[in-house]
Amino acid sequence: MSAKIRRIGVLTSGGDAPGMNSAVRAVVRTAVGQGIECIGIRRGWSGLISSDFVQLDGNSVSRIINKGGTMLYTARSEEFMDHAGREKAIATCKLLGLDGIVAIGGDGTFRGALALSRQVAEHGNKLSVVGIPATIDNDIGCSHYTIGFDTACNTCIECIDKLRDTMQSHERCSVVEVMGRHAGNLALYVGLAVGATAVLIPERPVDFERDVIENIRRARLAGTTHYMIVVAEGAGKAFYIGEQIHEAIGIDPRVTVLGHIQRGGSPSARDRETASRMGYVAVQALVNDKGNRIVVSKDGRILDLDMEEALAETKEFQMERYDILEALTNNGTSRFH
């Protein structure tokens, strides 16, 4: 073990995602097992500014692997974005004697970690930071998978399956809005899994007549009397989509916005397992004196990459899923879902 790493901090930042607790548990237990003290920073980067922390050990993270949310709480910090705010955070790092930080979150969390590390270097010191990707949007360019995505998908699918029961009973159209302001991964994955009549995503320009109305018409001609439209929030507001459908063909849709229910719930097996592996690799990176890294999932492997290079990567959107959705929707099989 590197003699330089004696005490590390761990925090969760940005939007919460199921599996964050599993990652915290893995970080703490891996660190403690190698003789490293672990400090939990509450409320993300805001907690580092305000010295909001708690000492963690193996017992303090017991029975959280199955819990949604994050035991360390989370927040977004405008103050941390400024040089003066990060100076306060650096003061807390000095106070606690931190040699490294594991930051669990999304792209903004990682950019904050990198900025903090660089600013510490300006003082002639070193603070190693490692990021773990956790966001239900699965939109981190350098990682094929992010913690929380699978659980969020399952939550959406369960809700939509229940909605379909009542929509079918009343022969109605349902418009469901899921999260995804800038990324349609969740909407497209869920839409394909539930056999949606149409899916609207921000990565594909919406032709309302082609993408929604004509799909409903085809489904009706195939014998279907209920329709499921899945909308990513970044592609349009569900209530407006519902109004457009009503004006175009006279159907009176029922609109459901799933909202923050997508962020909650006990993490799935995939998210628990991935979070555990990522937490372990994050600590190993610090132990091996590999600072400024992001832990990623690539082709089923868990790796750590240089943070600057990783943040420069972009993720190619898997549009083939949309092609499959269209093929299964437009060939007359819509009635079966």
C-alpha positions in Angstrom: 0.0 0.0 0.0 1.2 3.5 -0.8 2.3 5.2 2.4 0.9 8.5 1.1 -2.7 7.3 1.5 -3.8 7.4 5.1 -7.2 9.0 5.1 -9.7 9.5 2.3 -13.1 11.2 1.9 -16.1 9.8 0.0 -19.1 11.9 -1.2 -22.1 11.7 -3.4 -23.0 14.7 -5.5 -25.7 15.8 -8.0 -28.8 13.8 -8.7 -29.1 10.7 -6.5 -29.2 7.3 -8.2 -30.0 3.8 -6.8 -26.8 2.1 -6.0 -24.9 5.1 -4.6 -25.1 3.5 -1.1 -23.7 0.3 -2.5 -20.7 2.3 -3.9 -20.2 4.1 -0.6 -20.2 0.7 1.2 -17.6 -0.7 -1.2 -15.3 2.3 -0.9 -15.4 2.3 2.9 -15.0 -1.4 3.4 -12.2 -1.6 0.8 -10.4 1.3 2.4 -10.8 0.1 6.0 -9.6 -3.4 4.9 -6.3 -1.8 3.8 -5.8 0.3 6.9 -7.1 3.6 5.4 -9.4 5.8 7.4 -12.6 6.9 5.6 -14.5 10.1 6.1 -18.0 10.6 4.7 -18.6 14.1 3.3 -22.3 14.9 3.6 -24.2 16.8 0.9 -21.6 16.6 -1.8 -19.2 19.5 -2.5 -21.4 21.7 -0.3 -20.4 19.5 2.7 -16.8 19.9 1.9 -17.1 23.7 2.0 -19.1 23.7 5.3 -17.1 20.9 7.0 -20.2 18.6 7.2 -18.6 15.1 7.7 -18.8 11.9 9.6 -16.2 9.2 10.2 -17.1 5.9 8.6 -16.1 2.3 9.3 -17.3 -1.1 8.3 -20.2 -1.2 10.7 -21.5 2.3 9.8 -22.1 1.1 6.2 -23.8 -2.2 7.2 -27.2 -2.9 5.8 -27.1 -0.1 3.2 -26.3 -2.1 0.1 -30.1 -2.6 -0.5 -31.1 1.0 0.3 -32.0 3.6 -2.3 -30.9 7.2 -2.1 -27.7 8.0 -0.4 -26.8 7.9 3.3 -24.4 10.8 2.8 -27.2 13.0 1.2 -26.5 14.9 -2.0 -26.7 18.4 -3.3 -25.6 20.7 -6.1 -23.2 23.5 -5.1 -23.0 26.8 -6.9 -20.4 28.0 -4.4 -18.1 25.2 -5.3 -18.0 26.3 -8.9 -16.1 29.4 -7.9 -12.4 29.6 -6.9 -13.3 31.1 -3.5 -15.7 28.2 -2.7 -13.1 25.6 -3.6 -10.6 27.4 -1.3 -13.0 26.7 1.6 -13.2 23.1 0.5 -9.4 22.9 0.4 -9.3 24.2 4.0 -11.6 21.4 5.0 -9.4 18.8 3.3 -6.4 20.2 5.2 -8.4 20.2 8.5 -9.3 16.5 8.0 -5.9 15.5 6.6 -7.4 14.0 3.4 -5.0 12.4 0.9 -7.8 11.5 -1.6 -11.5 11.8 -2.4 -13.8 9.4 -4.1 -16.6 11.4 -5.7 -19.8 9.5 -6.7 -22.0 11.2 -9.3 -22.1 12.5 -12.8 -20.1 14.7 -15.2 -20.5 17.8 -13.1 -19.2 15.9 -10.0 -16.1 14.8 -11.9 -15.4 18.3 -13.3 -15.6 19.6 -9.8 -13.2 17.0 -8.5 -10.7 17.8 -11.2 -10.9 21.5 -10.6 -10.4 20.9 -6.8 -7.3 18.7 -7.5 -5.8 21.3 -9.8 -6.4 24.1 -7.3 -4.8 22.1 -4.5 -1.8 21.6 -6.8 -1.5 25.4 -7.1 -0.7 25.4 -3.4 2.1 23.0 -4.0 0.1 20.1 -2.5 -1.5 17.0 -3.8 -5.1 15.6 -3.5 -5.9 12.5 -5.5 -9.5 12.3 -6.7 -11.3 9.4 -8.2 -14.8 9.5 -9.7 -17.5 6.8 -9.8 -20.3 7.3 -12.4 -23.7 7.2 -10.9 -26.7 8.7 -12.8 -30.0 7.2 -14.0 -29.5 8.9 -17.4 -26.5 6.7 -18.3 -25.0 9.6 -20.2 -21.4 9.6 -19.1 -19.3 9.5 -22.2 -16.4 7.5 -21.0 -18.5 4.7 -19.4 -20.8 2.2 -21.1 -22.9 2.0 -17.9 -23.6 4.2 -14.9 -24.9 3.1 -11.5 -28.7 3.6 -11.2 -29.7 3.1 -14.8 -31.0 -0.4 -14.5 -33.0 0.3 -11.4 -34.6 3.4 -12.9 -35.5 1.4 -16.0 -37.1 -1.3 -13.9 -39.1 1.3 -11.9 -40.4 2.9 -15.1 -41.3 -0.5 -16.6 -43.2 -1.5 -13.5 -45.2 1.8 -13.5 -45.9 1.6 -17.3 -47.1 -2.0 -17.1 -49.6 -0.9 -14.4 -50.7 2.0 -16.5 -51.3 -0.3 -19.5 -53.7 -2.4 -17.4 -56.0 0.5 -16.9 -55.5 2.1 -20.4 -56.4 -1.3 -22.0 -59.5 -1.5 -19.8 -60.7 1.9 -20.9 -59.3 1.8 -24.5 -57.3 4.9 -24.0 -54.0 6.5 -25.0 -51.3 7.0 -22.3 -48.5 9.6 -22.5 -45.7 8.9 -20.0 -42.9 11.3 -19.3 -39.6 9.9 -18.0 -36.4 11.7 -17.0 -33.8 12.6 -19.6 -33.3 16.3 -20.1 -30.4 15.9 -22.5 -30.3 12.1 -23.0 -32.9 9.7 -24.2 -31.2 6.5 -23.0 -33.8 5.9 -20.3 -36.8 6.6 -22.5 -35.7 4.5 -25.4 -34.6 1.5 -23.3 -37.9 1.6 -21.4 -40.0 2.2 -24.6 -38.5 -0.8 -26.2 -39.0 -2.9 -23.1 -42.7 -2.1 -22.8 -43.5 -2.2 -26.5 -44.4 1.5 -26.7 -46.4 2.8 -29.6 -43.9 5.7 -29.9 -40.9 7.1 -28.1 -39.7 10.7 -28.3 -36.1 11.4 -27.4 -33.9 14.6 -27.6 -31.3 12.9 -29.8 -33.8 12.6 -32.7 -35.8 15.5 -34.1 -39.5 15.0 -33.6 -41.8 14.8 -36.6 -45.1 14.6 -34.7 -47.1 13.3 -37.6 -44.6 10.6 -38.4 -43.4 9.6 -35.0 -46.7 9.8 -33.0 -49.9 10.2 -35.0 -49.0 7.8 -37.8 -47.8 5.2 -35.3 -51.2 5.4 -33.5 -53.0 5.1 -36.8 -51.0 2.0 -37.7 -51.7 0.5 -34.3 -55.4 1.1 -34.7 -55.5 -0.5 -38.1 -53.8 -3.5 -36.6 -56.6 -3.8 -34.1 -55.1 -2.0 -31.0 -57.4 0.3 -29.0 -54.9 1.5 -26.5 -51.6 3.2 -27.1 -48.5 3.9 -25.0 -46.3 7.0 -25.8 -43.1 7.4 -23.9 -41.5 10.9 -23.8 -38.1 11.9 -22.5 -38.5 15.2 -20.7 -35.9 16.8 -23.1 -38.0 15.9 -26.1 -41.2 17.7 -25.1 -43.6 18.0 -22.2 -46.0 15.1 -21.8 -49.0 17.4 -21.3 -48.3 19.3 -24.5 -47.8 16.0 -26.4 -51.2 14.9 -25.1 -52.9 18.1 -26.2 -51.3 17.6 -29.7 -52.7 14.1 -30.0 -56.1 15.2 -29.0 -56.1 18.0 -31.6 -54.8 15.8 -34.3 -57.0 12.7 -34.0 -59.6 13.4 -31.3 -58.2 10.9 -28.8 -58.2 12.0 -25.1 -54.9 10.9 -23.7 -54.1 10.4 -20.0 -50.8 11.9 -19.1 -48.5 10.6 -16.4 -45.2 12.3 -15.3 -43.2 9.7 -13.4 -40.9 12.3 -11.9 -38.6 11.5 -9.0 -40.0 8.1 -8.3 -37.5 7.0 -11.0 -34.6 7.9 -8.6 -35.8 5.9 -5.7 -36.2 2.3 -4.7 -33.9 -0.6 -3.7 -31.1 -0.9 -6.3 -31.3 -3.9 -8.7 -28.7 -6.7 -8.7 -26.9 -5.1 -11.6 -26.6 -1.8 -9.8 -25.5 -3.3 -6.5 -22.9 -5.5 -8.2 -21.5 -2.8 -10.5 -21.4 -0.3 -7.6 -19.5 -2.7 -5.5 -16.9 -3.4 -8.2 -16.5 0.3 -9.0 -16.0 1.2 -5.3 -13.3 -1.4 -4.9 -11.5 -0.3 -8.1 -11.7 3.4 -7.0 -9.9 2.7 -3.7 -7.3 0.5 -5.5 -6.5 3.4 -7.8 -5.8 5.6 -4.8 -3.7 2.9 -3.1 -1.6 2.5 -6.3 -1.1 6.3 -6.3 -3.2 6.8 -9.5 -4.8 10.1 -8.8 -7.3 12.0 -11.0 -9.1 8.9 -12.4 -12.6 7.9 -13.3 -13.8 4.4 -12.8 -15.7 3.2 -15.8 -17.5 0.1 -17.2 -16.4 -0.9 -20.7 -17.4 -4.2 -22.3 -18.2 -5.7 -18.9 -14.9 -4.8 -17.3 -14.3 -2.2 -14.6 -11.3 0.1 -15.4 -9.9 3.4 -14.2 -9.1 6.0 -16.8 -7.2 9.4 -16.7 -9.9 11.9 -15.6 -9.0 14.6 -18.2 -9.0 12.1 -21.1 -12.2 10.4 -19.8 -14.1 13.7 -19.6 -13.2 14.4 -23.2 -14.8 11.2 -24.4 -18.3 11.3 -25.9 -20.8 8.4 -26.0 -22.3 7.4 -29.3 -26.1 7.1 -28.9 -27.3 3.6 -29.6 -29.8 4.6 -32.3 -30.1 1.0 -33.4 -32.6 0.6 -30.5 -34.8 3.1 -32.1 -34.6 1.2 -35.4 -35.6 -1.9 -33.6 -38.5 -0.1 -31.9 -39.8 1.2 -35.2 -39.5 -2.2 -36.8 -41.5 -3.9 -34.1 -44.1 -1.1 -34.0 -44.7 -0.5 -37.7 -44.9 -4.1 -39.0 -48.4 -4.7 -37.6 -47.4 -6.4 -34.4 -48.3 -3.4 -32.1 -51.4 -5.1 -30.9 -49.4 -7.7 -29.1 -46.9 -5.3 -27.4 
